[in-house]
Amino acid sequence: MREKRAASIGIDSWTPNGARICDYLLGGRENCPTDRAAANRRLQSNPAARKTAQANRAFLGRVVSHLASEVGIGQFLDIGSGLPTRRSVHEVAQEINPDARIAYVDQDAAAIRHSQAILARDGVRNVIAFQGDLRKPGRILDSPRIAGFLDLRQPVAVLMLAVLHFISDEEDAHGVVHHLGGGLAPGSHIAISHTVDESPPEVGAAVRHGFQFVGAALTPRPRAEIDRFFEGFELLEPGVVDVCDWRPDPLIDDSTLGGRIIVGGVGACP
Ligand SMILES: C[S@@+](CC[C@H](N)C(=O)[O-])C[C@H]1O[C@@H](n2cnc3c(N)ncnc32)[C@H](O)[C@@H]1O
């Protein structure tokens, strides 16, 4: 991404940014030299970071595809969305249903400004992006931006991919999901992916260290605690599994991605 364009969007290209680092790891072009330097430092301490990001994004694609085509959901609320590039929710959902509506929410104001610029540049329809904090789920659901855009009386898919592990137990990550689930219409779905606390200690330390460059504290959780996010939901098969094992596409070999670091699942509101 050229400095001139970054400046025109109001982006500080001198400070590494988590969403742009993620874009770089996914092979995107919406990042700056400082993001690439931070990503490469992360890769030094955690060489699996790129494959993990790619496996997580492939999981996102399969989940959205399933929800749009098999379940028939046409509204998506993606919280902790990062940048809408590299097979993001709207790209997958609107290929199946061109009228699908997608709201991207991220706490990072720079990521939101950047997302809005990408969506405007690409002339994308039926997609909005606004700033919101997953730790305050009521404010997101009650936001006038949502009220004018999604119909929460109808089923909606709420995606929280690779974001709940940035919310600590003190900040009540489980309460956040519970609160969100309580505000959704029957037939709605939630999808979660989360760093699992099953890595050997040195890998876990490297993963946590990899996020310190962008000032984000990571809380990997044991699998039982990740399962607990789905309490009150009907868990879709195959449950909470390594993201690579969630309904893998038989035509695509994902087996070299991942590495038991990030698990995910989908639950339906009864
Ligand atoms: C690793 S990226 C994940 C992007 C995308 N969901 C994916 O799975 O590829 C995490 C994103 O979550 C955002 N984030 C972190 N804490 C958040 C919070 N409390 N509320 C909303 N977004 C948050 C970060 O700004 C970042 O863009």
The ligand as an SDF file (V2000), in Angstrom:
LIG
                    3D

 27 29  0  0  0  0  0  0  0  0999 V2000
   -6.6070  -11.3670   14.2550 C   0  0  0  0  0  0  0  0  0  0  0  0
   -7.7250  -10.1330   13.6550 S   0  0  0  0  0  0  0  0  0  0  0  0
   -9.0280  -11.1830   13.0410 C   0  0  0  0  0  0  0  0  0  0  0  0
   -9.6750  -10.6480   11.7680 C   0  0  0  0  0  0  0  0  0  0  0  0
  -10.7680  -11.5390   11.2120 C   0  0  0  0  0  0  0  0  0  0  0  0
  -11.8610  -11.6930   12.1660 N   0  0  0  0  0  0  0  0  0  0  0  0
  -10.2340  -12.9050   10.8420 C   0  0  0  0  0  0  0  0  0  0  0  0
  -10.6020  -13.8750   11.5280 O   0  0  0  0  0  0  0  0  0  0  0  0
   -9.4400  -13.0250    9.9030 O   0  0  0  0  0  0  0  0  0  0  0  0
   -8.4340   -9.5290   15.1670 C   0  0  0  0  0  0  0  0  0  0  0  0
   -9.2470   -8.2560   14.9900 C   0  0  0  0  0  0  0  0  0  0  0  0
  -10.0230   -8.0770   16.1840 O   0  0  0  0  0  0  0  0  0  0  0  0
  -10.0410   -6.7220   16.5140 C   0  0  0  0  0  0  0  0  0  0  0  0
  -10.3690   -6.6050   17.9550 N   0  0  0  0  0  0  0  0  0  0  0  0
   -9.6000   -6.9090   19.0280 C   0  0  0  0  0  0  0  0  0  0  0  0
  -10.2810   -6.7050   20.1610 N   0  0  0  0  0  0  0  0  0  0  0  0
  -11.5240   -6.2710   19.8110 C   0  0  0  0  0  0  0  0  0  0  0  0
  -12.6880   -5.8810   20.5400 C   0  0  0  0  0  0  0  0  0  0  0  0
  -12.7010   -5.8820   21.8780 N   0  0  0  0  0  0  0  0  0  0  0  0
  -13.7870   -5.4890   19.8500 N   0  0  0  0  0  0  0  0  0  0  0  0
  -13.7860   -5.4570   18.4930 C   0  0  0  0  0  0  0  0  0  0  0  0
  -12.7050   -5.7960   17.7490 N   0  0  0  0  0  0  0  0  0  0  0  0
  -11.5900   -6.2020   18.3960 C   0  0  0  0  0  0  0  0  0  0  0  0
   -8.6590   -6.2180   16.1500 C   0  0  0  0  0  0  0  0  0  0  0  0
   -8.6490   -4.8060   15.9890 O   0  0  0  0  0  0  0  0  0  0  0  0
   -8.3950   -6.9850   14.8600 C   0  0  0  0  0  0  0  0  0  0  0  0
   -8.8050   -6.2610   13.7280 O   0  0  0  0  0  0  0  0  0  0  0  0
  1  2  1  0
  2  3  1  0
  2 10  1  0
  3  4  1  0
  4  5  1  0
  5  6  1  0
  5  7  1  0
  7  8  2  0
  7  9  1  0
 10 11  1  0
 11 12  1  0
 11 26  1  0
 12 13  1  0
 13 14  1  0
 13 24  1  0
 14 15  1  0
 14 23  1  0
 15 16  2  0
 16 17  1  0
 17 18  1  0
 17 23  2  0
 18 19  1  0
 18 20  2  0
 20 21  1  0
 21 22  2  0
 22 23  1  0
 24 25  1  0
 24 26  1  0
 26 27  1  0
M  CHG  2   2   1   9  -1
M  END
$$$$
